[in-house]
């Protein structure tokens, strides 16, 4: 049976109980204060989220934001599914970008085209190319950019220097480096079987997982090359594989020097840096073939379908405030996500100069492209995760696994 996602919207009538309107009195005047609930998945950056919300409250009195960390992207998605139509449904939600198209297709979020149309062109044109456009589907605006990243190659710089290995810029050099760094004590590279990282490899080789018509293209020469490279490294003992839900032990293996290279979001830098005390850490752009690309990561902020007009207006006001250069700079310094507006970059020159590796993701922004924006891609991610498990942990032939994954993915879009 194909992996067909169940509908997001329950058949029962939508209810709403999330908006709190508080009447305040100040200097003899009475006004309504709108409170909105904001669900996010920013664990390591939770302190920065709270600090930004507190600053927002200090600067105005009309809107209060109840920001709640609700787990990882996957956990937040599960909780949102459970909250639809009930009193716990949030007003504003941080939707991981592969989940975002599904929310739109199911009618779970509000159309913000009218608000977006009123924005100055100078503001929208200041965004990193592709990031502003990502929130539009079928000519309508549903998503609002906030946190964006690209993957980077983390390196144990001390180990590379001892081995005389240069940071790899091609996949051939990467495979050679993984072999050269492997010892009885450590693997050359650790790889997490997450669809985003597999997409990173395919994209960097010049391929794609979905074509321009929205059809899956998992079984391509680029995909076979990527999966075969990983399989060969694992067979030679140069690669330590971890499943999509094993990111934490994978990172711990890297910081404990059990592996010496690792792919991860640039937003993982603070966590890696916190524990990498035994060696010099750096990060570089991912290996790239001429004409290759890297997939953007991160999320879009969406206003949920049942948010009241007052909550919708309040959520928009909060997002617009977050997009000011000062707030973006604060966000980047606390989370290591990318500065999504050019106007914020001058404020971050010192931040990137302090540790040059922080700029690895920034250096490849001109090659960054959005993830597939079709509703079925949310389920396709699970197919890709399962495919890597079968090959890199179960020993299945890469070609057979990709052919099977392609058939399963095609069943999703029929």
C-alpha positions as CSV (number, residue, x, y, z in Angstrom):
1,X,0.0,0.0,0.0
2,X,1.3,3.5,-0.8
3,X,2.0,6.0,2.0
4,X,-1.0,8.2,1.5
5,X,-1.2,11.0,4.1
6,X,-4.5,11.3,5.9
7,X,-6.5,14.6,5.4
8,X,-5.4,17.3,7.8
9,X,-8.9,18.8,8.3
10,X,-11.3,16.8,10.4
11,X,-14.8,16.2,9.0
12,X,-16.4,17.9,12.0
13,X,-17.1,21.6,12.1
14,X,-14.1,23.8,12.9
15,X,-14.2,25.4,16.3
16,X,-12.1,28.2,17.7
17,X,-11.0,29.0,21.3
18,X,-7.5,30.2,21.1
19,X,-7.8,34.0,21.0
20,X,-7.7,35.9,24.2
21,X,-8.9,39.5,24.1
22,X,-8.0,41.4,27.3
23,X,-9.4,44.9,28.0
24,X,-6.9,47.2,29.5
25,X,-7.2,50.6,31.0
26,X,-4.4,53.1,30.8
27,X,-4.5,56.9,31.5
28,X,-8.2,56.7,31.3
29,X,-8.4,55.1,27.9
30,X,-9.7,51.6,27.3
31,X,-8.4,49.4,24.5
32,X,-8.4,45.7,23.6
33,X,-5.2,43.7,23.6
34,X,-5.0,40.7,21.3
35,X,-3.2,37.6,22.4
36,X,-2.0,35.0,19.9
37,X,-0.5,31.6,20.4
38,X,2.6,30.8,18.4
39,X,3.9,27.3,18.2
40,X,7.5,26.8,17.2
41,X,10.1,24.0,17.0
42,X,13.2,26.0,18.0
43,X,14.7,24.0,20.8
44,X,18.3,25.3,21.0
45,X,17.1,28.8,20.0
46,X,14.2,28.9,22.4
47,X,15.9,31.6,24.6
48,X,16.3,33.8,21.5
49,X,12.6,33.3,20.6
50,X,11.6,34.3,24.1
51,X,13.9,37.3,24.1
52,X,12.5,38.6,20.8
53,X,8.9,38.2,22.1
54,X,9.8,40.1,25.2
55,X,11.3,42.9,23.1
56,X,8.2,43.0,21.0
57,X,6.1,43.3,24.1
58,X,8.3,46.1,25.4
59,X,7.8,48.1,22.2
60,X,4.0,48.0,21.9
61,X,1.0,47.1,24.0
62,X,-1.6,46.0,21.5
63,X,-0.4,42.5,20.8
64,X,0.8,39.7,23.1
65,X,2.5,36.6,21.8
66,X,2.3,33.4,23.7
67,X,5.3,31.6,22.2
68,X,5.4,27.8,22.9
69,X,8.1,25.3,22.0
70,X,6.2,22.2,21.0
71,X,9.0,19.8,20.0
72,X,11.0,19.1,16.9
73,X,9.6,19.7,13.5
74,X,8.1,16.2,13.4
75,X,6.8,16.5,16.9
76,X,5.2,19.9,16.2
77,X,3.6,18.5,13.0
78,X,2.1,15.6,15.0
79,X,0.8,18.0,17.7
80,X,-0.7,20.3,15.1
81,X,-2.6,17.4,13.5
82,X,-4.0,16.5,16.9
83,X,-5.0,20.1,17.6
84,X,-6.9,20.9,14.4
85,X,-10.4,22.2,15.1
86,X,-10.0,22.2,18.8
87,X,-9.3,24.8,21.5
88,X,-5.5,24.1,21.4
89,X,-5.0,25.0,17.8
90,X,-2.5,27.8,17.6
91,X,-3.0,31.1,15.7
92,X,0.6,31.2,14.2
93,X,2.6,28.0,13.4
94,X,6.1,27.4,12.2
95,X,5.6,24.9,9.4
96,X,8.7,23.1,8.2
97,X,9.0,23.8,4.5
98,X,8.3,20.3,3.3
99,X,5.2,20.2,5.4
100,X,4.0,23.7,4.3
101,X,2.6,22.7,0.9
102,X,0.5,20.0,2.5
103,X,-1.0,22.5,4.9
104,X,-1.9,24.7,2.0
105,X,-3.4,21.9,-0.1
106,X,-5.6,20.8,2.8
107,X,-6.9,24.4,3.3
108,X,-5.5,24.5,6.9
109,X,-3.9,27.9,6.6
110,X,-5.1,31.4,5.7
111,X,-4.5,33.2,2.4
112,X,-2.3,36.3,3.2
113,X,-2.2,37.7,-0.3
114,X,-4.0,40.9,0.5
115,X,-1.5,41.8,3.3
116,X,1.5,40.8,1.1
117,X,0.3,43.0,-1.8
118,X,0.4,46.1,0.5
119,X,4.1,45.6,1.3
120,X,6.6,47.9,-0.3
121,X,8.5,46.5,-3.2
122,X,11.8,47.6,-1.6
123,X,11.0,45.3,1.3
124,X,10.1,42.2,-0.6
125,X,12.9,42.6,-3.0
126,X,15.4,42.7,-0.1
127,X,14.8,39.0,0.7
128,X,17.3,36.4,-0.4
129,X,16.1,35.2,-3.8
130,X,13.7,32.3,-3.5
131,X,12.9,32.8,0.1
132,X,10.2,35.3,-0.4
133,X,8.8,33.4,-3.4
134,X,8.7,30.1,-1.4
135,X,5.6,31.2,0.5
136,X,3.5,31.5,-2.6
137,X,1.6,28.6,-4.2
138,X,-0.6,28.9,-7.2
139,X,-0.2,32.7,-7.2
140,X,-1.4,33.2,-3.6
141,X,0.6,34.0,-0.5
142,X,0.3,31.5,2.4
143,X,3.7,31.4,4.0
144,X,5.9,34.0,5.7
145,X,9.7,33.5,5.8
146,X,11.6,33.5,9.1
147,X,14.2,30.8,9.6
148,X,16.1,29.5,6.7
149,X,19.3,27.4,6.4
150,X,21.4,25.3,4.0
151,X,23.3,22.2,4.9
152,X,27.0,22.5,5.6
153,X,29.9,20.0,6.0
154,X,31.3,20.1,9.5
155,X,34.9,19.2,9.9
156,X,37.2,18.1,12.8
157,X,39.8,20.5,11.5
158,X,42.4,19.1,13.9
159,X,42.0,15.6,12.5
160,X,42.2,16.8,8.9
161,X,45.3,18.8,9.6
162,X,47.0,15.8,11.2
163,X,46.1,13.5,8.3
164,X,47.1,16.1,5.7
165,X,43.6,16.2,4.2
166,X,42.2,19.3,2.7
167,X,38.5,20.2,3.1
168,X,36.8,18.4,0.2
169,X,35.2,20.5,-2.5
170,X,34.0,17.6,-4.7
171,X,32.3,14.3,-3.9
172,X,35.3,12.4,-5.2
173,X,37.6,14.3,-2.8
174,X,35.0,13.8,-0.1
175,X,35.1,10.0,-0.5
176,X,38.9,10.0,-0.5
177,X,38.9,12.2,2.6
178,X,36.5,9.8,4.4
179,X,38.7,6.9,3.7
180,X,41.9,8.7,4.7
181,X,40.4,9.8,8.0
182,X,39.1,6.4,9.0
183,X,41.0,4.6,11.7
184,X,40.2,1.8,14.1
185,X,39.0,4.4,16.5
186,X,37.0,6.7,14.2
187,X,35.0,6.7,11.0
188,X,35.7,9.3,8.4
189,X,32.2,10.6,8.2
190,X,28.8,10.2,10.0
191,X,25.7,10.5,7.9
192,X,22.1,10.9,9.1
193,X,19.6,9.2,6.8
194,X,17.3,12.3,6.5
195,X,15.6,13.1,3.2
196,X,17.0,16.7,3.3
197,X,20.6,15.4,3.3
198,X,20.0,12.9,0.6
199,X,18.4,15.7,-1.4
200,X,21.5,17.8,-0.7
201,X,23.6,15.1,-2.4
202,X,21.3,14.7,-5.4
203,X,21.0,18.5,-5.9
204,X,24.7,19.1,-5.6
205,X,25.3,16.5,-8.3
206,X,22.9,18.4,-10.6
207,X,19.8,16.3,-10.1
208,X,16.4,16.8,-8.4
209,X,13.8,14.7,-6.5
210,X,10.8,16.2,-8.2
211,X,10.6,17.6,-11.7
212,X,9.1,20.9,-12.9
213,X,5.7,19.1,-13.5
214,X,5.6,18.0,-9.8
215,X,6.4,14.3,-10.6
216,X,8.8,12.4,-8.4
217,X,12.3,11.7,-10.0
218,X,13.9,9.6,-7.3
219,X,15.5,6.9,-9.6
220,X,17.9,9.1,-11.6
221,X,21.6,8.8,-12.4
222,X,22.3,11.5,-9.8
223,X,20.3,9.7,-7.1
224,X,22.0,6.4,-7.9
225,X,25.4,8.0,-7.8
226,X,24.6,9.6,-4.4
227,X,23.3,6.5,-2.8
228,X,26.0,4.3,-4.2
229,X,28.7,6.6,-2.9
230,X,27.2,6.3,0.6
231,X,26.8,2.6,0.3
232,X,30.4,2.1,-0.9
233,X,31.7,4.2,2.0
234,X,29.6,2.2,4.5
235,X,30.9,-1.1,3.0
236,X,34.5,0.1,3.4
237,X,33.9,1.0,7.0
238,X,34.4,4.7,6.4
239,X,30.8,5.9,7.1
240,X,28.8,5.6,10.3
241,X,25.1,5.6,9.4
242,X,22.3,6.9,11.7
243,X,18.6,6.9,11.0
244,X,16.5,10.0,10.5
245,X,15.4,10.0,14.1
246,X,18.9,9.6,15.4
247,X,20.3,13.1,14.9
248,X,21.4,13.5,18.5
249,X,23.5,10.4,18.8
250,X,25.0,11.2,15.3
251,X,26.1,14.6,16.5
252,X,27.4,13.2,19.8
253,X,29.5,10.7,17.8
254,X,31.0,13.6,15.9
255,X,31.8,15.8,18.9
256,X,33.3,12.8,20.7
257,X,35.6,12.3,17.7
258,X,34.1,8.9,16.8
259,X,33.6,10.4,13.3
260,X,35.5,13.3,11.8
261,X,33.1,14.8,9.2
262,X,29.4,15.4,9.3
263,X,26.6,17.0,7.3
264,X,24.1,19.1,9.2
265,X,22.2,22.4,9.1
266,X,24.2,25.5,9.8
267,X,21.7,26.0,12.6
268,X,23.3,23.0,14.4
269,X,26.5,25.0,14.9
270,X,25.8,26.2,18.5
271,X,25.0,22.6,19.6
272,X,28.2,21.2,17.9
273,X,30.4,24.0,19.2
274,X,29.1,23.6,22.7
275,X,30.5,20.1,23.0
276,X,33.4,20.1,20.5
277,X,36.0,21.0,23.1
278,X,38.7,18.4,22.1
279,X,39.3,19.7,18.6
280,X,39.2,22.7,16.3
281,X,35.8,22.9,14.6
282,X,35.0,24.4,11.3
283,X,32.4,24.1,8.6
284,X,32.6,24.5,4.8
285,X,30.1,24.4,1.9
286,X,29.0,21.0,0.8
287,X,30.9,19.3,-2.1
288,X,29.6,20.5,-5.4
289,X,29.7,19.5,-9.0
290,X,29.6,22.3,-11.6
291,X,26.0,23.4,-12.0
292,X,25.0,21.8,-8.7
293,X,22.7,23.3,-6.1
294,X,21.8,22.9,-2.4
295,X,18.3,22.7,-0.9
296,X,17.1,25.4,1.4
297,X,15.9,24.2,4.8
298,X,13.9,25.9,7.6
299,X,10.2,26.8,7.8
300,X,7.5,29.2,6.9
301,X,5.2,30.9,9.4
302,X,1.5,30.3,8.7
303,X,-1.7,31.7,10.1
304,X,-4.0,28.8,10.9
305,X,-7.4,28.6,9.3
306,X,-9.4,29.3,12.5
307,X,-7.5,32.3,13.6
308,X,-9.9,35.2,14.0
309,X,-9.4,38.4,12.0
310,X,-8.0,40.1,15.1
311,X,-5.5,37.2,15.6
312,X,-4.6,37.3,11.9
313,X,-3.8,41.0,12.1
314,X,-1.8,40.5,15.2
315,X,0.2,37.6,13.7
316,X,1.0,39.7,10.7
317,X,2.1,42.6,12.8
318,X,4.4,40.3,14.8
319,X,6.0,38.8,11.7
320,X,6.5,42.2,10.1
321,X,8.3,43.3,13.3
322,X,10.5,40.1,13.1
323,X,11.6,41.1,9.6
324,X,13.2,44.4,10.7
325,X,17.0,44.2,10.3
326,X,17.7,44.5,14.0
327,X,15.4,41.6,14.9
328,X,16.9,39.5,12.1
329,X,20.4,40.2,13.4
330,X,19.4,39.1,16.9
331,X,17.8,36.0,15.5
332,X,20.8,35.0,13.4
333,X,23.3,35.6,16.3
334,X,21.1,33.4,18.6
335,X,20.1,30.7,16.2
336,X,22.8,30.7,13.4
337,X,20.0,30.6,10.8
338,X,20.7,32.7,7.7
339,X,20.0,36.4,7.4
340,X,17.1,36.3,5.0
341,X,17.2,40.0,4.2
342,X,20.2,41.8,2.7
343,X,19.5,44.8,5.0
344,X,20.5,42.7,8.0
345,X,23.9,41.6,6.7
346,X,25.9,44.8,7.6
347,X,24.8,44.2,11.2
348,X,26.3,40.7,11.2
349,X,29.8,41.3,9.8
350,X,31.4,41.0,13.2
351,X,29.4,37.8,13.9
352,X,30.6,36.0,10.8
353,X,34.2,37.4,11.2
354,X,34.5,35.9,14.7
355,X,34.3,32.3,13.4
356,X,34.6,32.0,9.6
357,X,33.0,28.6,9.6
358,X,29.7,30.2,10.6
359,X,29.5,31.6,7.0
360,X,29.6,28.2,5.3
361,X,25.9,28.3,4.6
362,X,26.0,31.9,3.6
363,X,28.7,31.2,1.0
364,X,26.4,28.9,-0.9
365,X,23.2,31.0,-0.9
366,X,23.6,31.8,-4.6
367,X,23.3,28.1,-5.3
368,X,20.4,27.4,-2.9
369,X,17.0,26.3,-4.2
370,X,13.6,25.6,-2.5
371,X,12.6,22.1,-1.6
372,X,9.8,20.5,-3.7
373,X,6.5,22.3,-3.2
374,X,4.0,19.6,-3.8
375,X,1.7,18.2,-1.0
376,X,2.9,14.6,-1.6
377,X,6.5,15.5,-0.7
378,X,5.6,15.4,3.0
379,X,5.0,11.6,2.6
380,X,7.9,11.2,0.1
381,X,10.3,12.1,2.8
382,X,9.4,9.0,4.7
383,X,9.9,6.9,1.6
384,X,13.4,8.4,1.2
385,X,14.3,7.8,4.9
386,X,13.1,4.2,4.6
387,X,15.1,3.7,1.4
388,X,18.4,4.8,3.1
389,X,17.7,2.6,6.1
390,X,17.3,-0.4,3.8
391,X,20.5,0.3,1.9
392,X,22.9,1.6,4.5
393,X,21.7,-0.5,7.4
394,X,20.0,-3.4,5.7
395,X,22.5,-3.9,2.8
396,X,20.0,-3.6,0.0
397,X,21.2,-2.8,-3.5
398,X,21.0,1.0,-4.1
399,X,19.5,0.6,-7.6
400,X,16.8,-1.7,-6.4
401,X,16.0,0.5,-3.5
402,X,15.7,3.6,-5.6
403,X,13.5,1.8,-8.2
404,X,11.2,0.7,-5.3
405,X,11.2,4.2,-3.8
406,X,10.3,5.7,-7.2
407,X,7.3,3.4,-7.6
408,X,6.0,4.2,-4.1
409,X,6.4,7.9,-4.7
410,X,4.6,7.8,-8.0
411,X,1.7,6.1,-6.3
412,X,1.4,9.2,-4.0
413,X,0.8,11.6,-6.9
414,X,-1.6,9.4,-9.0
